[in-house]
Amino acid sequence: MPLVVPGINSGGSNQQSEWMNRLVGKKLSDSPSDSTNFARQDLPKEHRIIEPGSMSTQDFNKDRMNIHLGEDGTVRHVDFK
């Protein structure tokens, strides 16, 4: 039986799920949010945008949202690491 740690690997990250639902498939923009774009101003203060092929530090910061973009600039994945 695998080890389950609440909030780490038990699927207890409601915050991550909420942000995934809001961002995945959209592009980030400086204009107001709509069906295909999400306004950068509405992102949490602690965030970083990770583009394909870019380097990022591997330090753990549970309060920082990482936004992973695809080649076309749309959000592919969101995590808090």
N, CA, C and O atoms as a Maestro MAE file, in Angstrom:
{
 s_m_m2io_version
 :::
 2.0.0
}

f_m_ct {
 s_m_title
 :::
 protein
 m_atom[324] {
  # First column is atom index #
  i_m_mmod_type
  r_m_x_coord
  r_m_y_coord
  r_m_z_coord
  i_m_residue_number
  s_m_chain_name
  s_m_pdb_residue_name
  s_m_pdb_atom_name
  i_m_atomic_number
  :::
  1 25 0.851 -1.179 0.000 1 A "MET " " N  " 7
  2 3 0.000 0.000 0.000 1 A "MET " " CA " 6
  3 2 0.900 1.246 0.000 1 A "MET " " C  " 6
  4 15 1.835 1.328 0.796 1 A "MET " " O  " 8
  5 25 0.625 2.218 -0.887 2 A "PRO " " N  " 7
  6 3 1.469 3.420 -0.957 2 A "PRO " " CA " 6
  7 2 1.252 4.346 0.233 2 A "PRO " " C  " 6
  8 15 0.184 4.370 0.846 2 A "PRO " " O  " 8
  9 25 2.286 5.096 0.533 3 A "LEU " " N  " 7
  10 3 2.221 6.080 1.596 3 A "LEU " " CA " 6
  11 2 1.386 7.273 1.133 3 A "LEU " " C  " 6
  12 15 1.605 7.801 0.043 3 A "LEU " " O  " 8
  13 25 0.431 7.698 1.958 4 A "VAL " " N  " 7
  14 3 -0.407 8.856 1.636 4 A "VAL " " CA " 6
  15 2 -0.143 9.934 2.666 4 A "VAL " " C  " 6
  16 15 -0.337 9.727 3.864 4 A "VAL " " O  " 8
  17 25 0.301 11.083 2.193 5 A "VAL " " N  " 7
  18 3 0.570 12.223 3.064 5 A "VAL " " CA " 6
  19 2 -0.448 13.308 2.721 5 A "VAL " " C  " 6
  20 15 -0.415 13.845 1.614 5 A "VAL " " O  " 8
  21 25 -1.361 13.646 3.653 6 A "PRO " " N  " 7
  22 3 -2.396 14.639 3.359 6 A "PRO " " CA " 6
  23 2 -1.809 15.939 2.823 6 A "PRO " " C  " 6
  24 15 -0.851 16.478 3.376 6 A "PRO " " O  " 8
  25 25 -2.404 16.435 1.734 7 A "GLY " " N  " 7
  26 3 -1.966 17.688 1.151 7 A "GLY " " CA " 6
  27 2 -0.775 17.575 0.222 7 A "GLY " " C  " 6
  28 15 -0.493 18.502 -0.537 7 A "GLY " " O  " 8
  29 25 -0.063 16.444 0.267 8 A "ILE " " N  " 7
  30 3 1.099 16.268 -0.599 8 A "ILE " " CA " 6
  31 2 0.742 15.352 -1.767 8 A "ILE " " C  " 6
  32 15 0.848 15.751 -2.927 8 A "ILE " " O  " 8
  33 25 0.323 14.137 -1.466 9 A "ASN " " N  " 7
  34 3 0.012 13.211 -2.544 9 A "ASN " " CA " 6
  35 2 -1.372 12.596 -2.419 9 A "ASN " " C  " 6
  36 15 -1.645 11.572 -3.046 9 A "ASN " " O  " 8
  37 25 -2.244 13.189 -1.633 10 A "SER " " N  " 7
  38 3 -3.582 12.632 -1.470 10 A "SER " " CA " 6
  39 2 -4.610 13.324 -2.343 10 A "SER " " C  " 6
  40 15 -5.804 13.048 -2.231 10 A "SER " " O  " 8
  41 25 -4.162 14.219 -3.213 11 A "GLY " " N  " 7
  42 3 -5.099 14.940 -4.061 11 A "GLY " " CA " 6
  43 2 -5.817 16.037 -3.304 11 A "GLY " " C  " 6
  44 15 -6.861 16.513 -3.751 11 A "GLY " " O  " 8
  45 25 -5.280 16.447 -2.170 12 A "GLY " " N  " 7
  46 3 -5.930 17.429 -1.328 12 A "GLY " " CA " 6
  47 2 -5.640 18.860 -1.693 12 A "GLY " " C  " 6
  48 15 -5.944 19.767 -0.917 12 A "GLY " " O  " 8
  49 25 -5.055 19.091 -2.861 13 A "SER " " N  " 7
  50 3 -4.703 20.448 -3.246 13 A "SER " " CA " 6
  51 2 -5.849 21.101 -4.005 13 A "SER " " C  " 6
  52 15 -5.835 21.160 -5.234 13 A "SER " " O  " 8
  53 25 -6.848 21.594 -3.260 14 A "ASN " " N  " 7
  54 3 -7.970 22.279 -3.884 14 A "ASN " " CA " 6
  55 2 -7.497 23.527 -4.615 14 A "ASN " " C  " 6
  56 15 -8.001 23.855 -5.690 14 A "ASN " " O  " 8
  57 25 -6.529 24.218 -4.030 15 A "GLN " " N  " 7
  58 3 -6.022 25.445 -4.635 15 A "GLN " " CA " 6
  59 2 -5.448 25.159 -6.015 15 A "GLN " " C  " 6
  60 15 -5.708 25.907 -6.957 15 A "GLN " " O  " 8
  61 25 -4.679 24.098 -6.148 16 A "GLN " " N  " 7
  62 3 -4.104 23.744 -7.441 16 A "GLN " " CA " 6
  63 2 -5.212 23.398 -8.435 16 A "GLN " " C  " 6
  64 15 -5.165 23.840 -9.583 16 A "GLN " " O  " 8
  65 25 -6.192 22.628 -8.022 17 A "SER " " N  " 7
  66 3 -7.299 22.256 -8.909 17 A "SER " " CA " 6
  67 2 -8.074 23.473 -9.371 17 A "SER " " C  " 6
  68 15 -8.435 23.578 -10.543 17 A "SER " " O  " 8
  69 25 -8.330 24.389 -8.454 18 A "GLU " " N  " 7
  70 3 -9.056 25.613 -8.810 18 A "GLU " " CA " 6
  71 2 -8.302 26.411 -9.861 18 A "GLU " " C  " 6
  72 15 -8.890 26.863 -10.844 18 A "GLU " " O  " 8
  73 25 -6.990 26.588 -9.656 19 A "TRP " " N  " 7
  74 3 -6.201 27.352 -10.612 19 A "TRP " " CA " 6
  75 2 -6.069 26.612 -11.940 19 A "TRP " " C  " 6
  76 15 -6.064 27.247 -12.994 19 A "TRP " " O  " 8
  77 25 -5.964 25.294 -11.912 20 A "MET " " N  " 7
  78 3 -5.912 24.522 -13.157 20 A "MET " " CA " 6
  79 2 -7.190 24.769 -13.964 20 A "MET " " C  " 6
  80 15 -7.133 25.002 -15.171 20 A "MET " " O  " 8
  81 25 -8.333 24.717 -13.293 21 A "ASN " " N  " 7
  82 3 -9.612 24.941 -13.975 21 A "ASN " " CA " 6
  83 2 -9.713 26.346 -14.559 21 A "ASN " " C  " 6
  84 15 -10.313 26.541 -15.616 21 A "ASN " " O  " 8
  85 25 -9.133 27.311 -13.880 22 A "ARG " " N  " 7
  86 3 -9.206 28.703 -14.334 22 A "ARG " " CA " 6
  87 2 -8.229 29.023 -15.461 22 A "ARG " " C  " 6
  88 15 -8.528 29.860 -16.313 22 A "ARG " " O  " 8
  89 25 -7.065 28.371 -15.480 23 A "LEU " " N  " 7
  90 3 -5.992 28.777 -16.385 23 A "LEU " " CA " 6
  91 2 -5.702 27.865 -17.569 23 A "LEU " " C  " 6
  92 15 -5.366 28.356 -18.647 23 A "LEU " " O  " 8
  93 25 -5.822 26.560 -17.401 24 A "VAL " " N  " 7
  94 3 -5.397 25.633 -18.452 24 A "VAL " " CA " 6
  95 2 -6.168 25.899 -19.752 24 A "VAL " " C  " 6
  96 15 -7.397 25.975 -19.773 24 A "VAL " " O  " 8
  97 25 -5.390 26.036 -20.836 25 A "GLY " " N  " 7
  98 3 -5.962 26.289 -22.149 25 A "GLY " " CA " 6
  99 2 -6.083 27.758 -22.501 25 A "GLY " " C  " 6
  100 15 -6.439 28.100 -23.628 25 A "GLY " " O  " 8
  101 25 -5.787 28.634 -21.541 26 A "LYS " " N  " 7
  102 3 -5.876 30.074 -21.786 26 A "LYS " " CA " 6
  103 2 -4.482 30.672 -21.948 26 A "LYS " " C  " 6
  104 15 -3.486 30.087 -21.523 26 A "LYS " " O  " 8
  105 25 -4.432 31.844 -22.568 27 A "LYS " " N  " 7
  106 3 -3.194 32.604 -22.665 27 A "LYS " " CA " 6
  107 2 -3.223 33.704 -21.620 27 A "LYS " " C  " 6
  108 15 -4.291 34.213 -21.280 27 A "LYS " " O  " 8
  109 25 -2.059 34.073 -21.110 28 A "LEU " " N  " 7
  110 3 -1.964 35.167 -20.148 28 A "LEU " " CA " 6
  111 2 -1.867 36.474 -20.918 28 A "LEU " " C  " 6
  112 15 -1.160 36.560 -21.921 28 A "LEU " " O  " 8
  113 25 -2.577 37.485 -20.448 29 A "SER " " N  " 7
  114 3 -2.563 38.764 -21.157 29 A "SER " " CA " 6
  115 2 -2.621 39.921 -20.171 29 A "SER " " C  " 6
  116 15 -2.917 39.735 -18.990 29 A "SER " " O  " 8
  117 25 -2.335 41.114 -20.672 30 A "ASP " " N  " 7
  118 3 -2.417 42.320 -19.855 30 A "ASP " " CA " 6
  119 2 -3.814 42.927 -19.900 30 A "ASP " " C  " 6
  120 15 -4.098 43.881 -19.176 30 A "ASP " " O  " 8
  121 25 -4.680 42.388 -20.738 31 A "SER " " N  " 7
  122 3 -6.051 42.880 -20.829 31 A "SER " " CA " 6
  123 2 -6.954 42.063 -19.896 31 A "SER " " C  " 6
  124 15 -6.520 41.043 -19.360 31 A "SER " " O  " 8
  125 25 -8.191 42.494 -19.697 32 A "PRO " " N  " 7
  126 3 -9.101 41.762 -18.794 32 A "PRO " " CA " 6
  127 2 -9.311 40.307 -19.233 32 A "PRO " " C  " 6
  128 15 -9.161 39.967 -20.407 32 A "PRO " " O  " 8
  129 25 -9.662 39.466 -18.265 33 A "SER " " N  " 7
  130 3 -9.898 38.051 -18.533 33 A "SER " " CA " 6
  131 2 -11.143 37.869 -19.400 33 A "SER " " C  " 6
  132 15 -12.117 38.613 -19.278 33 A "SER " " O  " 8
  133 25 -11.091 36.866 -20.276 34 A "ASP " " N  " 7
  134 3 -12.258 36.480 -21.063 34 A "ASP " " CA " 6
  135 2 -12.182 34.970 -21.286 34 A "ASP " " C  " 6
  136 15 -11.468 34.283 -20.557 34 A "ASP " " O  " 8
  137 25 -12.894 34.442 -22.267 35 A "SER " " N  " 7
  138 3 -12.953 32.993 -22.451 35 A "SER " " CA " 6
  139 2 -11.643 32.376 -22.941 35 A "SER " " C  " 6
  140 15 -11.428 31.177 -22.764 35 A "SER " " O  " 8
  141 25 -10.764 33.174 -23.557 36 A "THR " " N  " 7
  142 3 -9.503 32.621 -24.075 36 A "THR " " CA " 6
  143 2 -8.251 33.211 -23.426 36 A "THR " " C  " 6
  144 15 -7.148 32.717 -23.655 36 A "THR " " O  " 8
  145 25 -8.410 34.262 -22.620 37 A "ASN " " N  " 7
  146 3 -7.275 34.931 -21.978 37 A "ASN " " CA " 6
  147 2 -7.519 35.091 -20.489 37 A "ASN " " C  " 6
  148 15 -8.660 35.188 -20.036 37 A "ASN " " O  " 8
  149 25 -6.419 35.119 -19.729 38 A "PHE " " N  " 7
  150 3 -6.504 35.369 -18.289 38 A "PHE " " CA " 6
  151 2 -5.607 36.549 -17.969 38 A "PHE " " C  " 6
  152 15 -4.439 36.569 -18.356 38 A "PHE " " O  " 8
  153 25 -6.145 37.528 -17.267 39 A "ALA " " N  " 7
  154 3 -5.400 38.744 -16.950 39 A "ALA " " CA " 6
  155 2 -4.282 38.459 -15.948 39 A "ALA " " C  " 6
  156 15 -4.512 37.863 -14.896 39 A "ALA " " O  " 8
  157 25 -3.077 38.892 -16.288 40 A "ARG " " N  " 7
  158 3 -1.926 38.710 -15.396 40 A "ARG " " CA " 6
  159 2 -2.166 39.365 -14.038 40 A "ARG " " C  " 6
  160 15 -1.697 38.866 -13.015 40 A "ARG " " O  " 8
  161 25 -2.891 40.474 -14.027 41 A "GLN " " N  " 7
  162 3 -3.135 41.196 -12.770 41 A "GLN " " CA " 6
  163 2 -3.968 40.368 -11.787 41 A "GLN " " C  " 6
  164 15 -3.971 40.659 -10.591 41 A "GLN " " O  " 8
  165 25 -4.670 39.347 -12.271 42 A "ASP " " N  " 7
  166 3 -5.500 38.505 -11.411 42 A "ASP " " CA " 6
  167 2 -4.764 37.288 -10.870 42 A "ASP " " C  " 6
  168 15 -5.345 36.489 -10.135 42 A "ASP " " O  " 8
  169 25 -3.493 37.140 -11.225 43 A "LEU " " N  " 7
  170 3 -2.683 36.037 -10.697 43 A "LEU " " CA " 6
  171 2 -2.267 36.355 -9.265 43 A "LEU " " C  " 6
  172 15 -2.195 37.524 -8.886 43 A "LEU " " O  " 8
  173 25 -1.990 35.315 -8.463 44 A "PRO " " N  " 7
  174 3 -1.497 35.559 -7.111 44 A "PRO " " CA " 6
  175 2 -0.164 36.307 -7.142 44 A "PRO " " C  " 6
  176 15 0.569 36.245 -8.129 44 A "PRO " " O  " 8
  177 25 0.135 37.004 -6.070 45 A "LYS " " N  " 7
  178 3 1.386 37.759 -5.977 45 A "LYS " " CA " 6
  179 2 2.595 36.841 -6.170 45 A "LYS " " C  " 6
  180 15 3.527 37.175 -6.902 45 A "LYS " " O  " 8
  181 25 2.571 35.699 -5.516 46 A "GLU " " N  " 7
  182 3 3.675 34.725 -5.601 46 A "GLU " " CA " 6
  183 2 3.421 33.784 -6.771 46 A "GLU " " C  " 6
  184 15 2.745 32.768 -6.612 46 A "GLU " " O  " 8
  185 25 3.953 34.109 -7.939 47 A "HIS " " N  " 7
  186 3 3.832 33.219 -9.094 47 A "HIS " " CA " 6
  187 2 5.046 33.373 -9.996 47 A "HIS " " C  " 6
  188 15 5.775 34.363 -9.921 47 A "HIS " " O  " 8
  189 25 5.248 32.383 -10.843 48 A "ARG " " N  " 7
  190 3 6.252 32.502 -11.888 48 A "ARG " " CA " 6
  191 2 5.734 31.768 -13.115 48 A "ARG " " C  " 6
  192 15 5.034 30.760 -13.020 48 A "ARG " " O  " 8
  193 25 6.094 32.299 -14.244 49 A "ILE " " N  " 7
  194 3 5.667 31.744 -15.520 49 A "ILE " " CA " 6
  195 2 6.855 31.012 -16.127 49 A "ILE " " C  " 6
  196 15 7.926 31.590 -16.317 49 A "ILE " " O  " 8
  197 25 6.656 29.749 -16.425 50 A "ILE " " N  " 7
  198 3 7.731 28.910 -16.948 50 A "ILE " " CA " 6
  199 2 7.405 28.560 -18.395 50 A "ILE " " C  " 6
  200 15 6.464 27.818 -18.677 50 A "ILE " " O  " 8
  201 25 8.200 29.106 -19.297 51 A "GLU " " N  " 7
  202 3 8.012 28.873 -20.727 51 A "GLU " " CA " 6
  203 2 8.783 27.635 -21.152 51 A "GLU " " C  " 6
  204 15 9.742 27.250 -20.483 51 A "GLU " " O  " 8
  205 25 8.383 26.995 -22.261 52 A "PRO " " N  " 7
  206 3 9.089 25.799 -22.731 52 A "PRO " " CA " 6
  207 2 10.577 26.078 -22.954 52 A "PRO " " C  " 6
  208 15 10.949 27.071 -23.579 52 A "PRO " " O  " 8
  209 25 11.397 25.205 -22.444 53 A "GLY " " N  " 7
  210 3 12.837 25.331 -22.619 53 A "GLY " " CA " 6
  211 2 13.518 26.309 -21.681 53 A "GLY " " C  " 6
  212 15 14.742 26.437 -21.699 53 A "GLY " " O  " 8
  213 25 12.735 27.003 -20.856 54 A "SER " " N  " 7
  214 3 13.359 27.949 -19.927 54 A "SER " " CA " 6
  215 2 13.829 27.218 -18.677 54 A "SER " " C  " 6
  216 15 13.309 26.160 -18.322 54 A "SER " " O  " 8
  217 25 14.811 27.796 -18.030 55 A "MET " " N  " 7
  218 3 15.348 27.214 -16.809 55 A "MET " " CA " 6
  219 2 14.629 27.820 -15.612 55 A "MET " " C  " 6
  220 15 14.214 28.978 -15.648 55 A "MET " " O  " 8
  221 25 14.485 27.032 -14.556 56 A "SER " " N  " 7
  222 3 13.906 27.542 -13.317 56 A "SER " " CA " 6
  223 2 14.587 26.854 -12.148 56 A "SER " " C  " 6
  224 15 15.088 25.736 -12.272 56 A "SER " " O  " 8
  225 25 14.598 27.530 -11.023 57 A "THR " " N  " 7
  226 3 15.212 26.947 -9.836 57 A "THR " " CA " 6
  227 2 14.340 25.812 -9.323 57 A "THR " " C  " 6
  228 15 13.139 25.776 -9.592 57 A "THR " " O  " 8
  229 25 14.930 24.901 -8.597 58 A "GLN " " N  " 7
  230 3 14.202 23.756 -8.057 58 A "GLN " " CA " 6
  231 2 13.886 23.920 -6.567 58 A "GLN " " C  " 6
  232 15 13.521 22.956 -5.894 58 A "GLN " " O  " 8
  233 25 14.031 25.148 -6.060 59 A "ASP " " N  " 7
  234 3 13.732 25.369 -4.654 59 A "ASP " " CA " 6
  235 2 12.242 25.188 -4.404 59 A "ASP " " C  " 6
  236 15 11.419 25.517 -5.259 59 A "ASP " " O  " 8
  237 25 11.898 24.667 -3.238 60 A "PHE " " N  " 7
  238 3 10.504 24.409 -2.883 60 A "PHE " " CA " 6
  239 2 9.915 25.637 -2.202 60 A "PHE " " C  " 6
  240 15 10.453 26.127 -1.209 60 A "PHE " " O  " 8
  241 25 8.816 26.123 -2.739 61 A "ASN " " N  " 7
  242 3 8.077 27.238 -2.138 61 A "ASN " " CA " 6
  243 2 6.601 26.913 -2.307 61 A "ASN " " C  " 6
  244 15 6.027 27.152 -3.369 61 A "ASN " " O  " 8
  245 25 5.984 26.368 -1.260 62 A "LYS " " N  " 7
  246 3 4.605 25.903 -1.345 62 A "LYS " " CA " 6
  247 2 3.610 27.022 -1.624 62 A "LYS " " C  " 6
  248 15 2.475 26.748 -2.013 62 A "LYS " " O  " 8
  249 25 4.011 28.275 -1.435 63 A "ASP " " N  " 7
  250 3 3.118 29.403 -1.665 63 A "ASP " " CA " 6
  251 2 3.248 29.995 -3.064 63 A "ASP " " C  " 6
  252 15 2.472 30.875 -3.438 63 A "ASP " " O  " 8
  253 25 4.214 29.522 -3.836 64 A "ARG " " N  " 7
  254 3 4.443 30.068 -5.177 64 A "ARG " " CA " 6
  255 2 3.749 29.196 -6.221 64 A "ARG " " C  " 6
  256 15 3.932 27.979 -6.266 64 A "ARG " " O  " 8
  257 25 2.958 29.846 -7.049 65 A "MET " " N  " 7
  258 3 2.289 29.134 -8.123 65 A "MET " " CA " 6
  259 2 3.179 29.151 -9.364 65 A "MET " " C  " 6
  260 15 3.619 30.210 -9.813 65 A "MET " " O  " 8
  261 25 3.436 27.966 -9.908 66 A "ASN " " N  " 7
  262 3 4.206 27.824 -11.138 66 A "ASN " " CA " 6
  263 2 3.227 27.608 -12.282 66 A "ASN " " C  " 6
  264 15 2.399 26.697 -12.243 66 A "ASN " " O  " 8
  265 25 3.329 28.454 -13.300 67 A "ILE " " N  " 7
  266 3 2.448 28.372 -14.452 67 A "ILE " " CA " 6
  267 2 3.295 27.914 -15.637 67 A "ILE " " C  " 6
  268 15 4.180 28.641 -16.090 67 A "ILE " " O  " 8
  269 25 3.027 26.720 -16.131 68 A "HIS " " N  " 7
  270 3 3.793 26.137 -17.228 68 A "HIS " " CA " 6
  271 2 3.057 26.391 -18.537 68 A "HIS " " C  " 6
  272 15 1.898 26.010 -18.697 68 A "HIS " " O  " 8
  273 25 3.752 27.043 -19.476 69 A "LEU " " N  " 7
  274 3 3.162 27.360 -20.775 69 A "LEU " " CA " 6
  275 2 3.583 26.349 -21.825 69 A "LEU " " C  " 6
  276 15 4.652 25.745 -21.733 69 A "LEU " " O  " 8
  277 25 2.731 26.173 -22.824 70 A "GLY " " N  " 7
  278 3 3.059 25.340 -23.978 70 A "GLY " " CA " 6
  279 2 3.741 26.179 -25.031 70 A "GLY " " C  " 6
  280 15 3.909 27.387 -24.862 70 A "GLY " " O  " 8
  281 25 4.136 25.540 -26.121 71 A "GLU " " N  " 7
  282 3 4.821 26.227 -27.226 71 A "GLU " " CA " 6
  283 2 3.983 27.369 -27.796 71 A "GLU " " C  " 6
  284 15 4.527 28.375 -28.250 71 A "GLU " " O  " 8
  285 25 2.658 27.213 -27.773 72 A "ASP " " N  " 7
  286 3 1.776 28.235 -28.342 72 A "ASP " " CA " 6
  287 2 1.420 29.341 -27.346 72 A "ASP " " C  " 6
  288 15 0.649 30.245 -27.667 72 A "ASP " " O  " 8
  289 25 1.983 29.266 -26.136 73 A "GLY " " N  " 7
  290 3 1.750 30.305 -25.140 73 A "GLY " " CA " 6
  291 2 0.550 30.066 -24.241 73 A "GLY " " C  " 6
  292 15 0.255 30.892 -23.378 73 A "GLY " " O  " 8
  293 25 -0.146 28.956 -24.425 74 A "THR " " N  " 7
  294 3 -1.277 28.660 -23.552 74 A "THR " " CA " 6
  295 2 -0.794 27.923 -22.305 74 A "THR " " C  " 6
  296 15 0.230 27.239 -22.328 74 A "THR " " O  " 8
  297 25 -1.537 28.072 -21.236 75 A "VAL " " N  " 7
  298 3 -1.203 27.412 -19.975 75 A "VAL " " CA " 6
  299 2 -1.473 25.918 -20.119 75 A "VAL " " C  " 6
  300 15 -2.566 25.514 -20.515 75 A "VAL " " O  " 8
  301 25 -0.477 25.105 -19.797 76 A "ARG " " N  " 7
  302 3 -0.580 23.645 -19.882 76 A "ARG " " CA " 6
  303 2 -0.737 22.995 -18.512 76 A "ARG " " C  " 6
  304 15 -1.401 21.967 -18.378 76 A "ARG " " O  " 8
  305 25 -0.121 23.603 -17.491 77 A "HIS " " N  " 7
  306 3 -0.125 22.977 -16.168 77 A "HIS " " CA " 6
  307 2 0.130 24.047 -15.103 77 A "HIS " " C  " 6
  308 15 0.795 25.050 -15.360 77 A "HIS " " O  " 8
  309 25 -0.407 23.816 -13.914 78 A "VAL " " N  " 7
  310 3 -0.184 24.703 -12.778 78 A "VAL " " CA " 6
  311 2 0.174 23.840 -11.582 78 A "VAL " " C  " 6
  312 15 -0.463 22.815 -11.339 78 A "VAL " " O  " 8
  313 25 1.202 24.253 -10.826 79 A "ASP " " N  " 7
  314 3 1.525 23.532 -9.596 79 A "ASP " " CA " 6
  315 2 2.068 24.512 -8.553 79 A "ASP " " C  " 6
  316 15 2.412 25.653 -8.861 79 A "ASP " " O  " 8
  317 25 2.129 24.039 -7.339 80 A "PHE " " N  " 7
  318 3 2.665 24.825 -6.215 80 A "PHE " " CA " 6
  319 2 3.845 24.060 -5.660 80 A "PHE " " C  " 6
  320 15 3.671 23.148 -4.852 80 A "PHE " " O  " 8
  321 25 5.060 24.426 -6.089 81 A "LYS " " N  " 7
  322 3 6.278 23.739 -5.641 81 A "LYS " " CA " 6
  323 2 7.330 24.765 -5.345 81 A "LYS " " C  " 6
  324 15 8.442 24.413 -4.952 81 A "LYS " " O  " 8
  :::
 }
 m_bond[323] {
  # First column is bond index #
  i_m_from
  i_m_to
  i_m_order
  :::
  1 1 2 1
  2 2 3 1
  3 3 4 2
  4 3 5 1
  5 5 6 1
  6 6 7 1
  7 7 8 2
  8 7 9 1
  9 9 10 1
  10 10 11 1
  11 11 12 2
  12 11 13 1
  13 13 14 1
  14 14 15 1
  15 15 16 2
  16 15 17 1
  17 17 18 1
  18 18 19 1
  19 19 20 2
  20 19 21 1
  21 21 22 1
  22 22 23 1
  23 23 24 2
  24 23 25 1
  25 25 26 1
  26 26 27 1
  27 27 28 2
  28 27 29 1
  29 29 30 1
  30 30 31 1
  31 31 32 2
  32 31 33 1
  33 33 34 1
  34 34 35 1
  35 35 36 2
  36 35 37 1
  37 37 38 1
  38 38 39 1
  39 39 40 2
  40 39 41 1
  41 41 42 1
  42 42 43 1
  43 43 44 2
  44 43 45 1
  45 45 46 1
  46 46 47 1
  47 47 48 2
  48 47 49 1
  49 49 50 1
  50 50 51 1
  51 51 52 2
  52 51 53 1
  53 53 54 1
  54 54 55 1
  55 55 56 2
  56 55 57 1
  57 57 58 1
  58 58 59 1
  59 59 60 2
  60 59 61 1
  61 61 62 1
  62 62 63 1
  63 63 64 2
  64 63 65 1
  65 65 66 1
  66 66 67 1
  67 67 68 2
  68 67 69 1
  69 69 70 1
  70 70 71 1
  71 71 72 2
  72 71 73 1
  73 73 74 1
  74 74 75 1
  75 75 76 2
  76 75 77 1
  77 77 78 1
  78 78 79 1
  79 79 80 2
  80 79 81 1
  81 81 82 1
  82 82 83 1
  83 83 84 2
  84 83 85 1
  85 85 86 1
  86 86 87 1
  87 87 88 2
  88 87 89 1
  89 89 90 1
  90 90 91 1
  91 91 92 2
  92 91 93 1
  93 93 94 1
  94 94 95 1
  95 95 96 2
  96 95 97 1
  97 97 98 1
  98 98 99 1
  99 99 100 2
  100 99 101 1
  101 101 102 1
  102 102 103 1
  103 103 104 2
  104 103 105 1
  105 105 106 1
  106 106 107 1
  107 107 108 2
  108 107 109 1
  109 109 110 1
  110 110 111 1
  111 111 112 2
  112 111 113 1
  113 113 114 1
  114 114 115 1
  115 115 116 2
  116 115 117 1
  117 117 118 1
  118 118 119 1
  119 119 120 2
  120 119 121 1
  121 121 122 1
  122 122 123 1
  123 123 124 2
  124 123 125 1
  125 125 126 1
  126 126 127 1
  127 127 128 2
  128 127 129 1
  129 129 130 1
  130 130 131 1
  131 131 132 2
  132 131 133 1
  133 133 134 1
  134 134 135 1
  135 135 136 2
  136 135 137 1
  137 137 138 1
  138 138 139 1
  139 139 140 2
  140 139 141 1
  141 141 142 1
  142 142 143 1
  143 143 144 2
  144 143 145 1
  145 145 146 1
  146 146 147 1
  147 147 148 2
  148 147 149 1
  149 149 150 1
  150 150 151 1
  151 151 152 2
  152 151 153 1
  153 153 154 1
  154 154 155 1
  155 155 156 2
  156 155 157 1
  157 157 158 1
  158 158 159 1
  159 159 160 2
  160 159 161 1
  161 161 162 1
  162 162 163 1
  163 163 164 2
  164 163 165 1
  165 165 166 1
  166 166 167 1
  167 167 168 2
  168 167 169 1
  169 169 170 1
  170 170 171 1
  171 171 172 2
  172 171 173 1
  173 173 174 1
  174 174 175 1
  175 175 176 2
  176 175 177 1
  177 177 178 1
  178 178 179 1
  179 179 180 2
  180 179 181 1
  181 181 182 1
  182 182 183 1
  183 183 184 2
  184 183 185 1
  185 185 186 1
  186 186 187 1
  187 187 188 2
  188 187 189 1
  189 189 190 1
  190 190 191 1
  191 191 192 2
  192 191 193 1
  193 193 194 1
  194 194 195 1
  195 195 196 2
  196 195 197 1
  197 197 198 1
  198 198 199 1
  199 199 200 2
  200 199 201 1
  201 201 202 1
  202 202 203 1
  203 203 204 2
  204 203 205 1
  205 205 206 1
  206 206 207 1
  207 207 208 2
  208 207 209 1
  209 209 210 1
  210 210 211 1
  211 211 212 2
  212 211 213 1
  213 213 214 1
  214 214 215 1
  215 215 216 2
  216 215 217 1
  217 217 218 1
  218 218 219 1
  219 219 220 2
  220 219 221 1
  221 221 222 1
  222 222 223 1
  223 223 224 2
  224 223 225 1
  225 225 226 1
  226 226 227 1
  227 227 228 2
  228 227 229 1
  229 229 230 1
  230 230 231 1
  231 231 232 2
  232 231 233 1
  233 233 234 1
  234 234 235 1
  235 235 236 2
  236 235 237 1
  237 237 238 1
  238 238 239 1
  239 239 240 2
  240 239 241 1
  241 241 242 1
  242 242 243 1
  243 243 244 2
  244 243 245 1
  245 245 246 1
  246 246 247 1
  247 247 248 2
  248 247 249 1
  249 249 250 1
  250 250 251 1
  251 251 252 2
  252 251 253 1
  253 253 254 1
  254 254 255 1
  255 255 256 2
  256 255 257 1
  257 257 258 1
  258 258 259 1
  259 259 260 2
  260 259 261 1
  261 261 262 1
  262 262 263 1
  263 263 264 2
  264 263 265 1
  265 265 266 1
  266 266 267 1
  267 267 268 2
  268 267 269 1
  269 269 270 1
  270 270 271 1
  271 271 272 2
  272 271 273 1
  273 273 274 1
  274 274 275 1
  275 275 276 2
  276 275 277 1
  277 277 278 1
  278 278 279 1
  279 279 280 2
  280 279 281 1
  281 281 282 1
  282 282 283 1
  283 283 284 2
  284 283 285 1
  285 285 286 1
  286 286 287 1
  287 287 288 2
  288 287 289 1
  289 289 290 1
  290 290 291 1
  291 291 292 2
  292 291 293 1
  293 293 294 1
  294 294 295 1
  295 295 296 2
  296 295 297 1
  297 297 298 1
  298 298 299 1
  299 299 300 2
  300 299 301 1
  301 301 302 1
  302 302 303 1
  303 303 304 2
  304 303 305 1
  305 305 306 1
  306 306 307 1
  307 307 308 2
  308 307 309 1
  309 309 310 1
  310 310 311 1
  311 311 312 2
  312 311 313 1
  313 313 314 1
  314 314 315 1
  315 315 316 2
  316 315 317 1
  317 317 318 1
  318 318 319 1
  319 319 320 2
  320 319 321 1
  321 321 322 1
  322 322 323 1
  323 323 324 2
  :::
 }
}
